[in-house]
Amino acid sequence: MYRYDQYDQAMVDTRVAEFRDQTRRRLEGKLTEDQFKPLRLQNGLYLQLHAYMLRVAVPYGTLNAAQMHVLANIADKYDRGYGHFTTRQNIQYNWIKLEDAPDILADLAAVEMHAIQTSGNCIRNISSDQFAGAAADELIDPRPYAELLRQWSSFHPEFLTLPRKFKICVIASETDRAAMKLHDIGIRIVKNAAGEIGAAFYVGGGMGRTPMIAPLIRDFVPLDQLITYSEACLRVYNRYGRRDNKYKARIKILVHELGKEEYTRQVEEEFAHLLTQGIEPPIAELERIMAHFADPAFDTAASDDLDLSNRDFALWVARNTVAHKQPGYVIANISLKPVGGIPGDASAAQIHLMADLAKEYSFDELRVTHAQNIVLPHVRKADLFTLWQKLEAAGLGAANLDTVEDIIACPGLDYCSLANARSIPVAQKISQRFAANGKTGELGELKLKISGCINACGHHHAGHIGILGVDKKGLENYQLLLGGCEGDDTSLGKITGPGFTEDGIVDAVEKATDVYLAEREEGERFLDTYRRIGMEKFKEAIYA
């Protein structure tokens, strides 16, 4: 994984010192809240319902054990003993005291981490495939290019005050595991007919108030022009993006209103101009970055055999592990979704344990997923049973990846000042309902996502089943959506009809799954059956 050079470290250390002074002045009353707000947001510090929330950047979701241990220490020392892993592959803390924030940033800087550009109208954390560098189906490892984009976008003087926040994703597989087309810019590394490696650019995706799927604007950009083309896309947006109306400020609105063709024409024009300016980093810099992502020292003699005589272990292997490019290894997913738990939450003790397990079993590497889980990317099959036993003992052994119990949920009204309704209790009740009725295994792959407001931090638009919390005359109400998908065949969910109470939405979800079980054909997922039979039969059952 990437390690800071002297420029990275100096940049982060300087920001810590700056923010320490800014915080001191705020606490002394020399800065008003209005003056302090943009300064704290530049450092990932939000003021939520009950306390400050700090969002820590985890570039493309990659961490080492030392960094995980510090995250656990922060949870213990400065929060209430836990951290919340987010859909941006980050971690956030919900109970931060303002006077502690500079010390937390200093602790992070000591292990090459920060909270810069995790909020505000700037380029946010670059996301990627959580299985990058390990997946059997990827073309190349996309993380060096994600890192190149991180370095280009950090403190970019032209893009620090964009019309609105901006999110970029990079993948290198035909299988989209990172919701690439629902980003402001989605980049898929591809191979053209001549066998050359390049990048396909999708621009103008996003969720929130006006969800849109990014259209393909260029099917091949040479990799040695990746930064230049990205800059062209941003420049056109920065030039024309709405600053008078935050609801129309995202690039998806610009692409929609200009039209894909006109937006693309202007990007190509800007791209041609930028090529004459020579802004692309030198190849030596890319080579320096790529050296950090060399494969670990795999045991080439590692056995491919796996004893699955233990039924619970066999189920966990079937649901929570993925094929690795190296024989004798697997990608192991750690679910942060125990039955009745808070999706994405992990205690300090659990975070410490995952760090230790990464050190012992996964070449000192972990990944945060956009589904709020943790990945150990390189685990020998010979170590898998012991690893599972340790996870089980710590409450981290849930075998539920991509099932109805593997729910994405935002913090909702329990924490967030923007939310209209609570997300966490709904997620807890749904996971408990399906664990109790025994339908989880029978339902198979079913992605359920919950947002507490229209901002869609829980990705409800992209759920096979999505739930949106709304305010209905001062009461929490929940809309049910069906048919969303974040993968290769990206689609947006549609609202079934009138909303439900908290208990009513749990019943509605079960009724929808019962329709699937009654109507499905051989090999169909919930999403496939919905697409085949349409909404009407689901509505009849849900509102009967």
Residue pairs with C-beta under 8 A, 6 or more apart in sequence:
1 62
1 63
1 64
1 143
1 292
1 293
1 365
2 59
2 62
2 143
2 147
2 289
2 292
2 293
3 112
3 292
4 12
4 112
8 112
9 109
9 112
11 154
11 155
12 108
12 109
12 112
12 113
12 114
12 116
13 109
15 43
15 105
15 114
15 116
16 102
16 105
16 106
16 109
19 39
19 40
19 43
19 101
19 102
19 105
20 102
20 105
20 106
22 31
22 36
22 39
22 40
23 40
23 98
23 99
23 101
23 102
25 31
26 33
26 36
26 98
27 98
27 99
31 39
37 47
38 120
40 46
40 47
40 52
40 101
41 119
41 120
42 116
42 117
42 119
42 120
43 101
43 105
43 115
43 116
44 54
44 55
44 56
44 57
44 115
44 116
44 117
44 118
44 119
45 52
45 53
45 54
45 96
45 98
45 101
45 115
45 119
46 52
46 53
46 54
46 55
46 119
47 53
47 417
48 94
48 415
48 416
48 417
49 413
49 414
49 415
49 416
49 417
50 94
50 95
50 415
51 94
51 95
51 96
51 97
52 96
52 97
52 98
52 101
53 92
53 93
53 94
53 96
53 415
54 92
54 93
54 96
54 101
54 104
54 115
55 86
55 90
55 91
55 92
55 115
55 118
55 119
56 71
56 90
56 91
56 92
56 93
56 108
56 113
56 114
56 115
56 118
57 90
57 113
57 114
57 115
57 116
57 117
57 118
57 125
58 89
58 90
58 91
58 113
58 125
58 368
59 125
59 126
59 146
59 147
59 150
60 89
60 125
60 126
60 127
60 128
60 132
60 142
60 143
60 146
60 147
60 150
60 170
61 89
61 127
61 128
61 130
61 367
61 368
61 369
61 370
61 375
62 143
62 365
62 366
62 367
63 71
63 358
63 365
63 366
63 367
63 368
64 358
64 364
64 365
64 366
65 355
65 356
65 358
65 359
65 364
65 366
66 111
66 355
67 111
67 112
67 113
67 355
68 351
68 352
68 354
68 355
68 358
68 366
69 351
69 352
69 355
70 107
70 108
70 110
70 111
70 113
71 83
71 91
71 351
72 83
72 348
72 349
72 351
72 352
72 355
73 107
73 348
74 83
74 93
74 104
74 107
74 108
75 81
75 82
75 83
75 93
75 347
75 348
75 351
76 348
78 93
78 96
78 97
78 100
78 103
78 104
79 93
79 94
79 95
79 96
80 94
80 95
81 347
81 348
82 345
82 346
82 347
82 348
83 91
83 92
83 93
83 345
83 346
83 348
83 351
84 91
84 92
84 93
84 94
84 342
84 344
84 345
84 411
85 91
85 336
85 344
85 345
85 346
85 368
85 372
85 373
85 374
86 92
86 344
86 368
86 372
86 457
87 370
87 371
87 372
87 408
87 410
87 457
87 458
87 459
88 118
88 124
88 125
88 127
88 167
88 370
89 125
89 127
89 128
89 130
89 367
89 368
89 369
89 370
90 118
90 125
90 368
91 368
93 104
94 411
94 415
96 104
105 114
105 115
108 114
108 115
116 154
116 155
117 123
117 124
117 125
117 153
117 154
118 124
118 125
119 165
120 165
121 161
121 162
121 163
121 164
121 165
121 166
122 153
122 159
122 160
122 161
122 162
122 165
122 166
123 153
123 156
123 159
123 162
123 166
123 167
123 168
123 234
124 165
124 166
124 167
124 168
125 167
126 146
126 147
126 149
126 150
126 153
126 168
126 169
126 170
127 146
127 167
127 168
127 169
127 170
127 178
127 183
127 370
128 142
128 143
128 146
128 169
128 170
128 171
128 178
129 135
129 138
129 142
129 171
129 172
129 173
129 177
129 178
130 177
130 178
130 367
130 368
130 369
130 370
130 375
130 377
131 138
131 173
131 177
131 322
131 331
131 367
131 375
131 377
132 138
132 141
132 142
132 143
132 146
132 171
132 172
132 367
133 141
133 143
133 293
133 295
133 377
134 324
134 325
134 326
134 329
134 331
134 377
134 378
135 173
135 175
135 322
135 323
135 324
135 325
135 331
136 323
136 324
136 325
137 173
137 174
137 175
138 171
138 172
138 173
138 325
139 172
139 173
139 189
139 190
139 191
139 197
140 172
140 189
140 197
141 172
141 293
142 170
142 171
142 172
142 187
142 189
143 170
143 293
144 286
144 289
144 290
144 292
144 293
145 170
145 187
145 189
145 199
145 223
145 226
146 170
147 289
147 292
147 293
148 226
148 227
148 281
148 285
148 286
148 289
149 168
149 170
149 226
149 227
149 230
151 281
151 289
152 227
152 230
152 231
152 281
153 159
153 168
158 234
158 235
158 238
159 166
159 234
159 238
162 234
162 237
162 238
162 241
163 237
163 238
163 241
163 242
163 243
163 249
163 250
164 241
164 246
164 249
164 250
164 251
165 250
166 184
166 185
166 234
166 237
166 251
167 183
167 184
167 185
167 206
168 183
168 184
168 185
168 186
168 187
168 230
169 178
169 179
169 180
169 183
169 185
169 186
169 187
170 187
170 189
171 177
171 178
171 180
171 186
171 187
171 188
171 189
172 188
172 189
174 488
175 487
175 488
176 188
176 486
176 487
176 488
176 490
177 487
178 370
179 370
179 459
179 462
179 486
179 487
179 490
180 186
180 187
180 188
180 202
180 214
181 202
181 205
181 213
181 214
181 490
182 205
182 206
182 207
182 211
182 213
182 214
182 459
182 461
182 462
182 486
182 490
183 202
183 205
183 206
183 214
184 203
184 204
184 205
184 206
184 214
184 237
184 250
184 251
184 252
185 201
185 202
185 203
185 214
185 230
185 233
185 251
186 201
186 202
186 203
186 205
186 214
187 199
187 200
187 201
187 202
187 226
187 230
188 199
188 200
188 202
189 197
189 198
189 199
189 200
189 223
190 197
190 198
190 199
190 200
190 219
190 220
191 197
191 198
192 198
192 220
196 220
196 222
197 223
198 220
198 221
198 222
198 223
199 220
199 221
199 223
199 226
199 229
200 216
200 218
200 219
200 220
200 221
201 216
201 217
201 218
201 221
201 229
201 233
202 214
202 215
202 216
202 217
203 214
203 215
203 217
203 233
203 251
203 255
203 263
203 267
204 212
204 214
204 215
204 217
204 251
204 252
204 254
204 255
204 256
204 260
204 263
205 212
205 213
205 214
205 252
206 212
206 214
206 250
206 251
206 252
207 456
207 459
207 460
207 461
207 462
208 250
208 454
208 455
208 456
209 247
209 454
209 455
210 247
210 250
210 252
210 253
211 456
211 461
211 492
212 252
212 255
212 256
213 490
213 491
213 492
214 252
214 255
215 255
215 260
217 233
217 260
217 263
217 264
217 267
218 229
218 264
218 267
218 268
221 229
224 280
224 283
224 286
225 271
225 275
225 280
226 280
227 279
227 280
227 281
228 271
228 274
228 275
228 279
228 280
229 267
229 271
231 274
231 279
232 267
232 268
232 270
232 271
232 274
233 267
235 270
235 274
236 254
236 263
236 266
236 267
236 270
237 251
237 254
240 254
240 258
241 249
241 250
241 251
241 253
241 254
242 248
242 249
242 253
242 254
243 249
254 263
255 263
258 266
295 326
296 363
296 365
296 378
297 363
298 326
298 328
298 329
298 378
299 328
299 380
300 328
301 328
302 326
302 327
302 328
302 329
302 380
302 381
302 382
303 328
303 381
303 382
304 327
304 328
304 381
305 381
306 317
306 381
306 384
307 385
308 314
308 317
310 385
312 392
312 399
313 385
313 388
315 399
316 388
316 397
316 399
317 330
317 384
317 388
318 399
319 399
319 400
319 401
319 402
319 403
320 332
320 333
320 334
320 335
320 399
320 400
320 401
321 330
321 331
321 332
321 333
321 384
322 330
322 331
322 333
323 330
323 331
324 330
324 331
324 378
326 378
328 380
328 381
328 382
329 378
329 379
329 380
329 381
330 379
330 381
330 384
331 375
331 376
331 377
331 378
331 379
332 362
332 375
332 376
332 379
332 384
332 387
333 369
333 373
333 374
333 375
333 401
334 354
334 373
334 374
334 375
334 376
334 391
334 396
335 373
335 396
335 397
335 398
335 399
335 400
335 401
335 406
336 343
336 344
336 345
336 346
336 372
336 373
336 374
336 396
337 343
337 372
337 373
337 398
337 400
337 405
337 406
337 407
337 431
338 395
338 396
338 398
339 398
339 405
339 431
339 432
339 435
340 428
340 431
340 432
340 435
341 428
341 431
342 409
342 424
342 427
342 428
343 372
343 407
343 408
343 409
343 424
343 427
344 372
344 408
344 409
346 354
346 374
346 396
349 394
350 394
350 395
350 396
353 390
353 394
353 396
354 366
354 374
354 376
354 396
355 366
357 376
357 387
357 390
357 391
358 364
358 365
358 366
358 376
361 376
361 379
361 380
361 383
361 386
361 387
362 376
362 377
362 378
362 379
363 378
365 376
365 377
365 378
366 374
366 375
366 376
366 377
367 374
367 375
367 377
368 374
368 375
369 375
370 459
371 406
371 408
372 408
372 409
373 401
373 406
376 387
379 387
388 397
391 397
398 405
400 406
400 440
402 445
402 446
402 447
403 440
403 441
403 443
403 444
403 445
403 446
404 430
404 431
404 434
404 439
404 440
404 443
404 446
404 448
404 465
404 509
404 513
405 430
405 431
405 434
405 435
405 440
406 447
406 448
407 427
407 430
407 431
407 448
407 449
407 450
408 447
408 448
408 449
408 450
408 458
408 459
408 463
409 423
409 424
409 426
409 427
409 449
409 450
409 451
409 458
410 416
410 419
410 423
410 450
410 451
410 452
410 453
410 457
410 458
411 419
411 423
411 424
411 452
411 457
412 419
412 421
412 422
412 423
412 424
412 450
412 451
412 452
412 453
412 458
412 469
413 419
413 420
413 421
413 422
413 423
413 452
413 469
413 476
414 422
414 423
414 424
416 452
416 453
416 457
418 453
418 455
419 452
419 453
419 469
420 452
420 453
420 454
420 469
420 470
420 471
420 476
421 452
421 453
421 469
421 470
421 471
421 476
421 477
421 478
422 452
422 469
422 476
422 502
423 450
423 451
423 452
423 458
423 467
423 469
425 502
426 450
426 467
426 469
426 478
426 502
426 505
426 506
427 450
429 502
429 503
429 506
430 448
430 506
430 509
433 506
433 509
433 510
434 440
434 443
434 510
437 510
439 510
439 513
439 517
442 517
443 513
443 516
443 517
443 526
444 525
444 526
445 464
445 525
445 526
445 527
446 464
446 465
446 513
446 525
446 526
447 462
447 463
447 464
447 465
447 485
447 486
447 527
448 463
448 464
448 465
448 466
448 467
448 509
449 458
449 459
449 460
449 462
449 463
449 465
449 466
449 467
449 484
450 458
450 460
450 463
450 466
450 467
450 468
450 469
451 457
451 458
451 459
451 460
451 466
451 467
451 468
451 469
452 458
452 469
453 468
453 469
453 470
454 468
454 470
456 468
458 467
459 466
459 486
460 466
460 467
460 468
460 481
460 484
460 493
461 481
461 484
461 492
461 493
462 484
462 485
462 486
462 490
462 492
462 493
463 481
463 484
463 493
464 482
464 483
464 484
464 485
464 493
464 525
464 526
464 527
464 530
465 480
465 481
465 482
465 493
465 509
465 512
465 513
465 526
466 480
466 481
466 482
466 484
466 493
467 478
467 479
467 480
467 481
467 505
467 509
468 478
468 479
468 481
468 495
469 476
469 477
469 478
470 476
470 477
470 478
470 479
470 499
471 477
472 499
476 501
476 502
477 499
477 500
477 501
478 499
478 500
478 501
478 502
478 504
478 505
479 495
479 496
479 499
479 500
480 495
480 496
480 497
480 499
480 500
480 505
480 508
480 509
480 512
480 542
481 493
481 494
481 495
481 496
482 493
482 494
482 496
482 512
482 530
482 535
482 538
483 491
483 492
483 493
483 494
483 527
483 530
483 531
483 535
484 491
484 492
484 493
485 491
485 527
494 535
496 508
496 512
496 535
496 538
496 539
496 542
496 543
497 539
497 542
497 543
498 543
499 505
500 507
500 508
508 542
511 541
511 542
511 544
512 538
512 541
512 542
513 526
514 541
515 537
515 538
515 541
516 526
516 529
516 530
519 529
519 533
519 537
520 526
520 528
520 529
521 529
521 532
524 532
530 538
